[in-house]
Amino acid sequence: MTLPMTLSPPADRADNADAYPTLPPAVSPAEPTAQLTAAFDQFNLMSASLIAAYTGLQQHLEHLSERLAVLMRALPAGVLVITPDGRIDQANQAAEALLGSGLEGQAWPQIASRLDLEVTSGEASVQVGAERRRLAVSHTRLGEGREHIILLHDITETHRMRQAAERHERLAAMGEMVAGLAHQLRTPLAAALLYVGSLRRPEVPPDDRPLLVERAVERLQHLERLIGDMLHFARHGEPPADRFPAEQLLTDVTRTLEPLAHARGVTLTRNGPGTPVMLTGDRKALAGALTNVLDNALHATDPGGRVCLSARPTPGRLSVNIADTGPGIPYAHQARVFEPFFTTRADGTGLGLAIARSVARAHGGDLTCRSTPGRGAEFVLTLPLDPAPRRRPGPAPGPRR
């Protein structure tokens, strides 16, 4: 008979009995099966829970898709979802009303060719039935992917109201111009009448008559130029949209004014943009605007001085600078140089710079002035570099200021 042996800690280590391991209790064969069954039941429970969550998520997604479809149909703006390969994946009813039905699956570049896009303004026009509609076009990329959304907002009425507001502003400006026009016309008209009246006097020597005729014609030409400037400033038509190199525009303007610069003893220099850039708009109107500004600079510069015409392209725009070494513009006059009929020249009409700024703004640009009295003046004409033809209204160029 064998006696069971029990391991006990030594007497001197009875206080450290926990350091010795104890044998696990004996496991019956039925317990692993019970544990496996419990784990399997737990797995089934979790699977059922996941399936229920997935089903709820799928139903929620379907609900969101239905709501998105309803919103797409209800949106007044046209919505197009473009795939990475450039095809239209989705299009709502507003988009089809503007661009035609059956858009989904078609190539977006082919549809975009129907639009008369204006890259700089972000607007376009499209023929819808018998009417031409004006659209605001915007692009939004979807997350990190290459898909994007194109939004088409019909701004036809807004565009019409904007044109009406611009027309009302011009009419208001014309109201102010009429008040100044009476004074502007009175002086040259009185001089012309005086010269013509002298021709009727028999005591005027025959040798003096040609001079009187010449003076009368000069005053009448001044009147014609003044009235022409006013009409050009007030005009609000649709000028042609030409596409031409900026270098050619600068060359034409320089050649036009070189004789005047030579006659006044002023050095006229030109620095081109350096890189070939294209402008789009009414070439004659832009040339007239630059001519007006350069003509002012040449008349403000004393003999021996310099006038520099330079152009510098920036991202999306072209800056044309006209700088002179004249006496500069007094600070009190700088805020009024673009006002109609404001001039410090005895033979000026006061409309040259007003016309030039109007032309610049009609082309999406602007004309600004900066000057330090005694250190010359600089006018900066900015224009957008637009690869697509623009159809912007703008006045025709006027005679020199």
Secondary structure as UniProt FT lines:
FT   HELIX           11..19
FT   HELIX           30..74
FT   STRAND          78..82
FT   TURN            84..85
FT   STRAND          87..91
FT   HELIX           93..99
FT   TURN            104..105
FT   HELIX           108..112
FT   TURN            113..114
FT   STRAND          116..118
FT   TURN            119..122
FT   STRAND          123..128
FT   TURN            129..130
FT   STRAND          131..141
FT   TURN            143..144
FT   STRAND          148..154
FT   HELIX           156..199
FT   TURN            202..203
FT   HELIX           206..208
FT   HELIX           209..234
FT   STRAND          242..245
FT   HELIX           246..264
FT   STRAND          267..271
FT   STRAND          278..281
FT   HELIX           283..300
FT   TURN            303..304
FT   STRAND          306..314
FT   TURN            315..316
FT   STRAND          317..324
FT   HELIX           331..334
FT   TURN            335..338
FT   TURN            340..341
FT   TURN            346..347
FT   HELIX           352..362
FT   TURN            363..364
FT   STRAND          366..371
FT   TURN            373..374
FT   STRAND          377..384
//
